[in-house]
Amino acid sequence: MDFELSEEQKSLQLLARKFAMEEMLPEVAELEKRPDGEDKFPYDLVKRGAALGFHSLGVPEAHGGDGASVLTQCVVVEELSTGSPAVSKVYSHNWKGIAGLIAVATPEQLARVIPAYLEDPLYCIGIAITEPGAGSDNALPFDADPAAGPALSAVRDGDSYVLNGMKQFIAMGAQAKYVTAFARTDRSVPWTKGVTGFMIFPPHEGFEVGRLHDKVGLRCYPQHDLIFRDVRVPVEDRLGEEDRFQEGRKSVVNVGTVEATATSLGIARRAYDLALSYARERVQGGKPIIEHDLIGALLLEMFTRLEAARTLLWRAAWSIDEGVSDQKLARATKVLAVETLNYMATRAVEIWGGMGVMKDAPVEKVYRDAIQLYHMGNTNQVNVLKALPHL
């Protein structure tokens, strides 16, 4: 594998870095200060990033997008996440949603989503899987127990299905102009064998956006409850065959995993940059603290872990681009990156000393954002369990 990025990748990397540092970083800091309950979604930043090409970057050329490779997407997401993982997640989550849709949808169904998405810089996609009683465990799955897993029901009624239930922690639930909903059409079998996908275009009768969850980190990247009360969906809005939705999505699982990994890497790099710059400026004992051996050694450990996580991420992304299906590699990479991120964030707070926990210092936000990634792209524990069978 050649670790030298192409000229196009370098250009996108620099573009994303400039946008992150000059525009995203200061503006999201101000958005986060809005009182709880207020809309913190970074509408203006998302639009400006779309004008630079980030909105369409991960959409295949065959469908009118820029067709960036998974590796290129990861490079861009890392850069954007150093400025604001909340903004970068808007783009990467949408790319993931479109990849999942392409894997299962008919040409007619795709024509109802992708052109509208490309034309509208604020077009967001919801992926409705998680429920109050089923989180990352929906990825295991618990095949021995049909009662486990998501419970949103879909009952066939003539030329329609009627959906009832609730989804929880759904990213951009209130902003989504299209939602892919996972529902149980056969409760007598494990959920992976009895789940069907449906297309929802809000506003839709019976479909309601519930509460906005008040998160510790990534506060400008909202999660909502979604409520389904006798939501009637026509058969033509069913994605793929009945009961076989999860089977059709298997080809894109790794893409979603490395997307969360790249986000982790960007936050980790921000933690390292903050720690390094502060250590060079902060004077204790008559010299910058970076010259104290314990601090210098700690920064070297942070640098080493960051480089190791990036190397593994690039390899995982490259393998997806080359058509190599290796869930072990993608999931192990995500586990390493999230552990690296939280190590980096904690050490950055330590290096900043007392200022590290002050709200007027930038490092406390990194710490808050870092713990969010334990719960994105499945928990680390679930990723470990999913990787084990492939050893």
DRENDO-1510 file (C-alpha; in Angstrom, 1 decimal, always signed):
<recs>
REC; n; res; u; v; w
REC; 1; MET; +0.0; +0.0; +0.0 .
REC; 2; ASP; +1.3; +3.5; -0.9 .
REC; 3; PHE; +0.8; +5.9; +2.0 .
REC; 4; GLU; +1.3; +8.9; -0.2 .
REC; 5; LEU; -2.0; +10.7; -0.9 .
REC; 6; SER; -2.9; +11.6; -4.4 .
REC; 7; GLU; -2.8; +15.3; -5.4 .
REC; 8; GLU; -6.6; +15.4; -5.4 .
REC; 9; GLN; -6.7; +13.9; -1.9 .
REC; 10; LYS; -4.1; +16.4; -0.7 .
REC; 11; SER; -6.1; +19.2; -2.1 .
REC; 12; LEU; -9.3; +18.0; -0.4 .
REC; 13; GLN; -7.4; +17.5; +2.8 .
REC; 14; LEU; -6.1; +21.1; +2.8 .
REC; 15; LEU; -9.5; +22.5; +1.8 .
REC; 16; ALA; -11.2; +20.6; +4.7 .
REC; 17; ARG; -8.4; +21.7; +7.2 .
REC; 18; LYS; -8.8; +25.4; +6.2 .
REC; 19; PHE; -12.6; +25.3; +6.6 .
REC; 20; ALA; -12.3; +23.4; +9.9 .
REC; 21; MET; -9.8; +25.8; +11.5 .
REC; 22; GLU; -11.0; +29.1; +10.1 .
REC; 23; GLU; -14.8; +28.7; +10.1 .
REC; 24; MET; -16.0; +25.6; +11.9 .
REC; 25; LEU; -13.9; +25.8; +15.1 .
REC; 26; PRO; -14.9; +29.3; +16.3 .
REC; 27; GLU; -18.6; +29.2; +15.1 .
REC; 28; VAL; -19.5; +25.9; +16.7 .
REC; 29; ALA; -18.0; +27.0; +20.0 .
REC; 30; GLU; -20.5; +29.9; +20.0 .
REC; 31; LEU; -23.4; +27.6; +18.9 .
REC; 32; GLU; -22.7; +25.3; +21.9 .
REC; 33; LYS; -23.2; +28.2; +24.3 .
REC; 34; ARG; -26.9; +28.5; +23.4 .
REC; 35; PRO; -29.2; +27.6; +26.2 .
REC; 36; ASP; -30.4; +24.0; +26.5 .
REC; 37; GLY; -33.4; +23.3; +24.3 .
REC; 38; GLU; -32.5; +25.8; +21.7 .
REC; 39; ASP; -31.7; +24.6; +18.2 .
REC; 40; LYS; -27.9; +24.3; +17.9 .
REC; 41; PHE; -27.8; +22.6; +14.5 .
REC; 42; PRO; -25.1; +24.3; +12.5 .
REC; 43; TYR; -27.3; +25.2; +9.4 .
REC; 44; ASP; -25.0; +27.9; +8.0 .
REC; 45; LEU; -21.8; +26.0; +8.4 .
REC; 46; VAL; -23.4; +22.9; +6.8 .
REC; 47; LYS; -24.5; +25.0; +3.8 .
REC; 48; ARG; -21.0; +26.6; +3.4 .
REC; 49; GLY; -19.3; +23.3; +3.6 .
REC; 50; ALA; -21.7; +22.0; +1.0 .
REC; 51; ALA; -20.7; +24.8; -1.3 .
REC; 52; LEU; -17.1; +23.5; -1.0 .
REC; 53; GLY; -18.2; +20.0; -2.1 .
REC; 54; PHE; -18.5; +18.1; +1.2 .
REC; 55; HIS; -22.2; +17.4; +0.8 .
REC; 56; SER; -21.8; +15.5; -2.4 .
REC; 57; LEU; -18.3; +14.1; -1.8 .
REC; 58; GLY; -19.4; +10.6; -0.7 .
REC; 59; VAL; -22.1; +10.1; -3.3 .
REC; 60; PRO; -21.0; +7.8; -6.1 .
REC; 61; GLU; -20.4; +9.4; -9.5 .
REC; 62; ALA; -23.0; +7.0; -11.1 .
REC; 63; HIS; -25.6; +8.8; -9.0 .
REC; 64; GLY; -24.4; +12.4; -9.7 .
REC; 65; GLY; -22.0; +12.8; -6.8 .
REC; 66; ASP; -18.2; +13.2; -6.6 .
REC; 67; GLY; -17.6; +9.5; -6.0 .
REC; 68; ALA; -14.8; +9.9; -3.4 .
REC; 69; SER; -13.2; +6.7; -2.3 .
REC; 70; VAL; -13.7; +5.5; +1.3 .
REC; 71; LEU; -10.1; +6.5; +2.1 .
REC; 72; THR; -10.6; +10.0; +0.7 .
REC; 73; GLN; -13.8; +10.3; +2.8 .
REC; 74; CYS; -11.8; +9.3; +5.9 .
REC; 75; VAL; -9.1; +11.8; +5.2 .
REC; 76; VAL; -11.7; +14.6; +4.8 .
REC; 77; VAL; -13.7; +13.5; +7.9 .
REC; 78; GLU; -10.5; +13.6; +10.1 .
REC; 79; GLU; -9.8; +17.1; +9.0 .
REC; 80; LEU; -13.3; +18.4; +9.5 .
REC; 81; SER; -13.6; +16.6; +12.9 .
REC; 82; THR; -10.6; +18.6; +14.2 .
REC; 83; GLY; -12.8; +21.7; +13.7 .
REC; 84; SER; -16.1; +20.2; +14.7 .
REC; 85; PRO; -17.1; +16.5; +14.8 .
REC; 86; ALA; -20.7; +17.7; +15.0 .
REC; 87; VAL; -20.5; +19.3; +11.5 .
REC; 88; SER; -18.4; +16.5; +10.0 .
REC; 89; LYS; -20.9; +13.9; +11.2 .
REC; 90; VAL; -23.7; +15.7; +9.2 .
REC; 91; TYR; -21.8; +14.9; +6.0 .
REC; 92; SER; -20.5; +11.5; +6.8 .
REC; 93; HIS; -23.8; +10.3; +8.3 .
REC; 94; ASN; -25.5; +11.4; +5.1 .
REC; 95; TRP; -22.9; +9.6; +2.9 .
REC; 96; LYS; -23.5; +6.4; +5.1 .
REC; 97; GLY; -27.3; +6.8; +4.7 .
REC; 98; ILE; -27.0; +7.0; +0.9 .
REC; 99; ALA; -24.6; +4.0; +0.7 .
REC; 100; GLY; -27.1; +2.0; +2.7 .
REC; 101; LEU; -29.9; +3.1; +0.4 .
REC; 102; ILE; -28.0; +2.3; -2.8 .
REC; 103; ALA; -27.4; -1.3; -1.4 .
REC; 104; VAL; -31.1; -2.1; -1.2 .
REC; 105; ALA; -33.2; +0.4; -3.2 .
REC; 106; THR; -34.7; +0.2; -6.7 .
REC; 107; PRO; -33.7; +2.8; -9.3 .
REC; 108; GLU; -37.1; +4.5; -8.9 .
REC; 109; GLN; -36.6; +4.7; -5.1 .
REC; 110; LEU; -33.1; +6.2; -5.5 .
REC; 111; ALA; -34.5; +8.8; -7.9 .
REC; 112; ARG; -36.8; +10.0; -5.2 .
REC; 113; VAL; -33.9; +10.7; -2.8 .
REC; 114; ILE; -30.5; +11.2; -4.3 .
REC; 115; PRO; -31.3; +14.1; -6.8 .
REC; 116; ALA; -33.2; +15.9; -4.1 .
REC; 117; TYR; -30.3; +15.4; -1.7 .
REC; 118; LEU; -27.7; +16.7; -4.2 .
REC; 119; GLU; -29.8; +19.8; -4.9 .
REC; 120; ASP; -30.4; +20.7; -1.3 .
REC; 121; PRO; -27.4; +21.5; +0.9 .
REC; 122; LEU; -29.5; +21.0; +4.0 .
REC; 123; TYR; -31.0; +17.7; +3.0 .
REC; 124; CYS; -30.4; +15.3; +5.9 .
REC; 125; ILE; -31.0; +11.6; +6.1 .
REC; 126; GLY; -32.2; +9.7; +9.2 .
REC; 127; ILE; -31.3; +6.1; +9.9 .
REC; 128; ALA; -33.9; +4.8; +12.3 .
REC; 129; ILE; -32.6; +1.6; +14.0 .
REC; 130; THR; -32.0; +2.2; +17.7 .
REC; 131; GLU; -34.9; +1.9; +20.2 .
REC; 132; PRO; -35.2; +2.3; +24.0 .
REC; 133; GLY; -34.9; -1.4; +24.4 .
REC; 134; ALA; -32.4; -2.1; +21.5 .
REC; 135; GLY; -29.2; -0.2; +21.0 .
REC; 136; SER; -25.9; -1.6; +19.7 .
REC; 137; ASP; -27.2; -5.1; +20.4 .
REC; 138; ASN; -29.1; -4.8; +17.1 .
REC; 139; ALA; -25.7; -5.5; +15.5 .
REC; 140; LEU; -24.9; -8.7; +17.4 .
REC; 141; PRO; -27.5; -10.2; +16.8 .
REC; 142; PHE; -29.1; -12.4; +19.4 .
REC; 143; ASP; -30.2; -15.0; +17.0 .
REC; 144; ALA; -31.3; -17.4; +19.7 .
REC; 145; ASP; -34.1; -15.1; +20.9 .
REC; 146; PRO; -36.7; -13.7; +18.5 .
REC; 147; ALA; -37.8; -11.3; +21.2 .
REC; 148; ALA; -34.5; -9.5; +21.1 .
REC; 149; GLY; -33.6; -6.5; +18.9 .
REC; 150; PRO; -35.7; -3.6; +17.6 .
REC; 151; ALA; -39.5; -3.9; +18.1 .
REC; 152; LEU; -41.0; -1.2; +15.7 .
REC; 153; SER; -43.7; -3.3; +14.0 .
REC; 154; ALA; -44.8; -3.2; +10.4 .
REC; 155; VAL; -48.1; -5.1; +9.6 .
REC; 156; ARG; -49.2; -5.6; +6.0 .
REC; 157; ASP; -52.6; -4.2; +5.3 .
REC; 158; GLY; -53.5; -4.5; +1.6 .
REC; 159; ASP; -51.2; -2.3; -0.5 .
REC; 160; SER; -49.6; -0.7; +2.6 .
REC; 161; TYR; -47.8; -1.5; +5.8 .
REC; 162; VAL; -48.8; +0.0; +9.1 .
REC; 163; LEU; -45.9; +0.9; +11.4 .
REC; 164; ASN; -46.2; +1.3; +15.2 .
REC; 165; GLY; -43.5; +1.9; +17.8 .
REC; 166; MET; -40.6; +4.2; +18.7 .
REC; 167; LYS; -37.0; +4.9; +17.8 .
REC; 168; GLN; -34.5; +6.6; +20.0 .
REC; 169; PHE; -31.3; +8.6; +19.7 .
REC; 170; ILE; -31.8; +9.1; +15.9 .
REC; 171; ALA; -29.3; +11.4; +14.5 .
REC; 172; MET; -30.8; +14.5; +12.8 .
REC; 173; GLY; -34.3; +13.2; +13.4 .
REC; 174; ALA; -35.8; +16.6; +13.3 .
REC; 175; GLN; -33.7; +17.8; +10.3 .
REC; 176; ALA; -34.2; +14.6; +8.2 .
REC; 177; LYS; -36.0; +15.0; +4.9 .
REC; 178; TYR; -35.8; +11.3; +4.3 .
REC; 179; VAL; -35.7; +8.5; +6.9 .
REC; 180; THR; -34.9; +4.8; +6.5 .
REC; 181; ALA; -36.9; +3.0; +9.1 .
REC; 182; PHE; -36.1; -0.6; +10.3 .
REC; 183; ALA; -39.2; -2.5; +11.3 .
REC; 184; ARG; -40.2; -6.0; +12.3 .
REC; 185; THR; -42.4; -7.8; +9.8 .
REC; 186; ASP; -41.9; -11.2; +11.3 .
REC; 187; ARG; -41.6; -11.5; +15.1 .
REC; 188; SER; -41.4; -15.3; +15.1 .
REC; 189; VAL; -37.8; -15.2; +13.9 .
REC; 190; PRO; -34.6; -13.3; +15.0 .
REC; 191; TRP; -34.7; -9.7; +14.0 .
REC; 192; THR; -32.1; -10.0; +11.3 .
REC; 193; LYS; -34.3; -12.6; +9.5 .
REC; 194; GLY; -37.6; -10.7; +10.1 .
REC; 195; VAL; -36.7; -7.0; +9.5 .
REC; 196; THR; -37.8; -4.9; +6.6 .
REC; 197; GLY; -36.8; -1.4; +5.6 .
REC; 198; PHE; -39.2; +1.4; +4.8 .
REC; 199; MET; -38.9; +4.9; +3.2 .
REC; 200; ILE; -40.4; +7.8; +5.3 .
REC; 201; PHE; -40.6; +11.3; +3.9 .
REC; 202; PRO; -41.5; +13.7; +6.7 .
REC; 203; PRO; -43.9; +15.2; +7.3 .
REC; 204; HIS; -45.9; +12.0; +7.2 .
REC; 205; GLU; -49.3; +11.3; +8.9 .
REC; 206; GLY; -48.7; +9.5; +12.2 .
REC; 207; PHE; -44.9; +10.1; +12.2 .
REC; 208; GLU; -43.8; +12.5; +14.9 .
REC; 209; VAL; -40.4; +13.8; +16.0 .
REC; 210; GLY; -40.1; +13.5; +19.8 .
REC; 211; ARG; -37.7; +14.9; +22.3 .
REC; 212; LEU; -34.3; +16.2; +21.6 .
REC; 213; HIS; -31.7; +14.4; +23.7 .
REC; 214; ASP; -29.5; +16.7; +25.8 .
REC; 215; LYS; -26.1; +15.2; +25.3 .
REC; 216; VAL; -22.8; +15.9; +27.0 .
REC; 217; GLY; -20.8; +16.2; +23.7 .
REC; 218; LEU; -21.4; +16.7; +20.0 .
REC; 219; ARG; -24.1; +19.1; +21.2 .
REC; 220; CYS; -24.6; +20.6; +17.7 .
REC; 221; TYR; -25.2; +17.1; +16.2 .
REC; 222; PRO; -28.8; +16.4; +17.5 .
REC; 223; GLN; -30.4; +13.1; +18.4 .
REC; 224; HIS; -34.2; +12.7; +18.6 .
REC; 225; ASP; -36.9; +10.2; +19.4 .
REC; 226; LEU; -39.1; +9.2; +16.5 .
REC; 227; ILE; -42.6; +8.1; +17.2 .
REC; 228; PHE; -44.7; +6.0; +14.8 .
REC; 229; ARG; -48.5; +5.9; +15.4 .
REC; 230; ASP; -50.3; +3.9; +12.7 .
REC; 231; VAL; -47.9; +5.2; +10.1 .
REC; 232; ARG; -49.1; +3.9; +6.8 .
REC; 233; VAL; -46.4; +3.2; +4.2 .
REC; 234; PRO; -47.3; +2.1; +0.7 .
REC; 235; VAL; -45.7; -1.2; -0.6 .
REC; 236; GLU; -43.7; +0.7; -3.2 .
REC; 237; ASP; -41.9; +2.4; -0.3 .
REC; 238; ARG; -40.6; -0.9; +1.1 .
REC; 239; LEU; -36.9; -1.3; +0.6 .
REC; 240; GLY; -36.1; -4.7; -0.9 .
REC; 241; GLU; -37.9; -7.9; -0.1 .
REC; 242; GLU; -39.9; -8.4; +3.0 .
REC; 243; ASP; -37.9; -9.7; +6.0 .
REC; 244; ARG; -34.5; -9.5; +4.2 .
REC; 245; PHE; -33.5; -5.9; +4.7 .
REC; 246; GLN; -30.5; -6.5; +7.0 .
REC; 247; GLU; -29.1; -9.1; +4.6 .
REC; 248; GLY; -29.0; -6.5; +1.8 .
REC; 249; ARG; -27.1; -4.0; +4.0 .
REC; 250; LYS; -24.2; -6.3; +4.9 .
REC; 251; SER; -22.1; -4.9; +2.1 .
REC; 252; VAL; -22.0; -1.4; +3.6 .
REC; 253; VAL; -21.5; -2.2; +7.3 .
REC; 254; ASN; -17.8; -1.6; +7.2 .
REC; 255; VAL; -18.3; +1.8; +5.6 .
REC; 256; GLY; -20.3; +3.0; +8.6 .
REC; 257; THR; -17.7; +1.6; +11.0 .
REC; 258; VAL; -14.8; +3.5; +9.5 .
REC; 259; GLU; -16.9; +6.6; +9.3 .
REC; 260; ALA; -17.1; +6.7; +13.1 .
REC; 261; THR; -13.4; +5.8; +13.3 .
REC; 262; ALA; -12.4; +8.8; +11.2 .
REC; 263; THR; -14.4; +11.1; +13.4 .
REC; 264; SER; -12.6; +9.7; +16.4 .
REC; 265; LEU; -9.3; +10.3; +14.8 .
REC; 266; GLY; -10.1; +13.9; +14.1 .
REC; 267; ILE; -11.1; +14.7; +17.7 .
REC; 268; ALA; -7.9; +12.8; +18.9 .
REC; 269; ARG; -5.8; +15.0; +16.7 .
REC; 270; ARG; -7.4; +18.1; +18.1 .
REC; 271; ALA; -6.6; +16.9; +21.6 .
REC; 272; TYR; -3.0; +16.3; +20.6 .
REC; 273; ASP; -2.7; +19.7; +18.9 .
REC; 274; LEU; -4.1; +21.5; +22.0 .
REC; 275; ALA; -1.8; +19.5; +24.4 .
REC; 276; LEU; +1.3; +20.2; +22.3 .
REC; 277; SER; +0.7; +23.9; +21.8 .
REC; 278; TYR; -0.1; +24.4; +25.5 .
REC; 279; ALA; +3.0; +22.4; +26.6 .
REC; 280; ARG; +5.2; +24.7; +24.5 .
REC; 281; GLU; +3.7; +27.8; +25.9 .
REC; 282; ARG; +3.0; +27.0; +29.6 .
REC; 283; VAL; +6.0; +27.7; +31.8 .
REC; 284; GLN; +6.6; +25.9; +35.1 .
REC; 285; GLY; +9.8; +25.5; +37.0 .
REC; 286; GLY; +11.5; +28.1; +34.8 .
REC; 287; LYS; +10.9; +26.4; +31.5 .
REC; 288; PRO; +8.1; +25.3; +29.1 .
REC; 289; ILE; +6.5; +22.1; +30.5 .
REC; 290; ILE; +7.3; +20.3; +27.2 .
REC; 291; GLU; +10.9; +20.3; +28.4 .
REC; 292; HIS; +10.0; +18.4; +31.6 .
REC; 293; ASP; +10.7; +14.7; +30.8 .
REC; 294; LEU; +7.3; +13.4; +32.0 .
REC; 295; ILE; +5.3; +15.8; +29.9 .
REC; 296; GLY; +7.6; +15.2; +26.8 .
REC; 297; ALA; +7.3; +11.4; +27.2 .
REC; 298; LEU; +3.5; +11.7; +27.5 .
REC; 299; LEU; +3.3; +13.8; +24.3 .
REC; 300; LEU; +5.4; +11.2; +22.5 .
REC; 301; GLU; +3.0; +8.5; +23.6 .
REC; 302; MET; +0.1; +10.5; +22.3 .
REC; 303; PHE; +1.8; +11.1; +19.0 .
REC; 304; THR; +2.6; +7.3; +18.7 .
REC; 305; ARG; -1.0; +6.3; +19.4 .
REC; 306; LEU; -2.4; +8.8; +17.0 .
REC; 307; GLU; -0.2; +7.7; +14.1 .
REC; 308; ALA; -0.9; +4.0; +14.8 .
REC; 309; ALA; -4.7; +4.6; +14.8 .
REC; 310; ARG; -4.4; +6.6; +11.5 .
REC; 311; THR; -2.3; +3.9; +9.9 .
REC; 312; LEU; -4.8; +1.2; +10.8 .
REC; 313; LEU; -7.7; +3.4; +9.6 .
REC; 314; TRP; -6.2; +4.0; +6.2 .
REC; 315; ARG; -5.5; +0.3; +5.8 .
REC; 316; ALA; -9.1; -0.5; +6.7 .
REC; 317; ALA; -10.5; +2.2; +4.3 .
REC; 318; TRP; -8.1; +1.0; +1.5 .
REC; 319; SER; -9.3; -2.6; +2.0 .
REC; 320; ILE; -13.0; -1.5; +1.5 .
REC; 321; ASP; -12.0; +0.4; -1.6 .
REC; 322; GLU; -10.3; -2.7; -2.9 .
REC; 323; GLY; -13.4; -4.8; -2.3 .
REC; 324; VAL; -11.9; -6.8; +0.6 .
REC; 325; SER; -14.7; -7.6; +3.1 .
REC; 326; ASP; -13.0; -7.8; +6.5 .
REC; 327; GLN; -15.3; -7.0; +9.4 .
REC; 328; LYS; -12.6; -7.9; +11.8 .
REC; 329; LEU; -10.2; -5.2; +10.5 .
REC; 330; ALA; -12.9; -2.4; +10.3 .
REC; 331; ARG; -14.3; -3.2; +13.8 .
REC; 332; ALA; -10.9; -3.6; +15.4 .
REC; 333; THR; -9.8; -0.3; +13.9 .
REC; 334; LYS; -12.9; +1.5; +15.4 .
REC; 335; VAL; -12.1; +0.0; +18.9 .
REC; 336; LEU; -8.5; +1.1; +18.7 .
REC; 337; ALA; -9.4; +4.6; +17.5 .
REC; 338; VAL; -12.0; +5.2; +20.2 .
REC; 339; GLU; -9.7; +4.0; +22.9 .
REC; 340; THR; -6.9; +6.2; +21.5 .
REC; 341; LEU; -9.2; +9.2; +21.4 .
REC; 342; ASN; -10.3; +8.9; +25.0 .
REC; 343; TYR; -6.7; +8.3; +26.1 .
REC; 344; MET; -5.7; +11.5; +24.2 .
REC; 345; ALA; -8.6; +13.6; +25.5 .
REC; 346; THR; -7.8; +12.6; +29.1 .
REC; 347; ARG; -4.1; +13.3; +28.7 .
REC; 348; ALA; -4.8; +16.6; +27.1 .
REC; 349; VAL; -6.9; +17.6; +30.1 .
REC; 350; GLU; -4.0; +16.5; +32.4 .
REC; 351; ILE; -1.4; +18.5; +30.5 .
REC; 352; TRP; -3.6; +21.6; +30.6 .
REC; 353; GLY; -3.8; +21.2; +34.4 .
REC; 354; GLY; -6.4; +23.2; +36.2 .
REC; 355; MET; -7.3; +25.0; +33.0 .
REC; 356; GLY; -8.2; +21.7; +31.4 .
REC; 357; VAL; -11.6; +21.5; +33.2 .
REC; 358; MET; -12.5; +25.2; +32.7 .
REC; 359; LYS; -15.3; +25.9; +30.3 .
REC; 360; ASP; -13.5; +28.9; +28.8 .
REC; 361; ALA; -10.6; +26.6; +27.7 .
REC; 362; PRO; -11.0; +24.6; +24.5 .
REC; 363; VAL; -9.8; +21.3; +25.8 .
REC; 364; GLU; -12.9; +20.5; +28.0 .
REC; 365; LYS; -15.1; +20.3; +24.8 .
REC; 366; VAL; -12.7; +17.8; +23.3 .
REC; 367; TYR; -13.1; +15.7; +26.4 .
REC; 368; ARG; -16.9; +15.9; +26.2 .
REC; 369; ASP; -16.9; +15.0; +22.5 .
REC; 370; ALA; -14.6; +12.1; +23.0 .
REC; 371; ILE; -16.9; +10.1; +25.2 .
REC; 372; GLN; -19.7; +10.3; +22.6 .
REC; 373; LEU; -17.7; +8.1; +20.2 .
REC; 374; TYR; -18.0; +5.1; +22.6 .
REC; 375; HIS; -21.6; +4.9; +21.4 .
REC; 376; MET; -21.4; +5.7; +17.7 .
REC; 377; GLY; -20.8; +3.0; +15.1 .
REC; 378; ASN; -21.8; +0.5; +17.8 .
REC; 379; THR; -20.1; +0.3; +21.2 .
REC; 380; ASN; -16.6; -0.9; +21.5 .
REC; 381; GLN; -17.8; -4.0; +23.3 .
REC; 382; VAL; -20.2; -4.9; +20.5 .
REC; 383; ASN; -17.5; -4.3; +17.9 .
REC; 384; VAL; -15.2; -6.7; +19.7 .
REC; 385; LEU; -17.9; -9.3; +19.8 .
REC; 386; LYS; -18.6; -8.8; +16.1 .
REC; 387; ALA; -14.9; -9.1; +15.3 .
REC; 388; LEU; -14.2; -12.3; +17.3 .
REC; 389; PRO; -15.9; -14.8; +14.9 .
REC; 390; HIS; -13.6; -13.6; +12.1 .
REC; 391; LEU; -10.4; -14.3; +14.0 .
</recs>
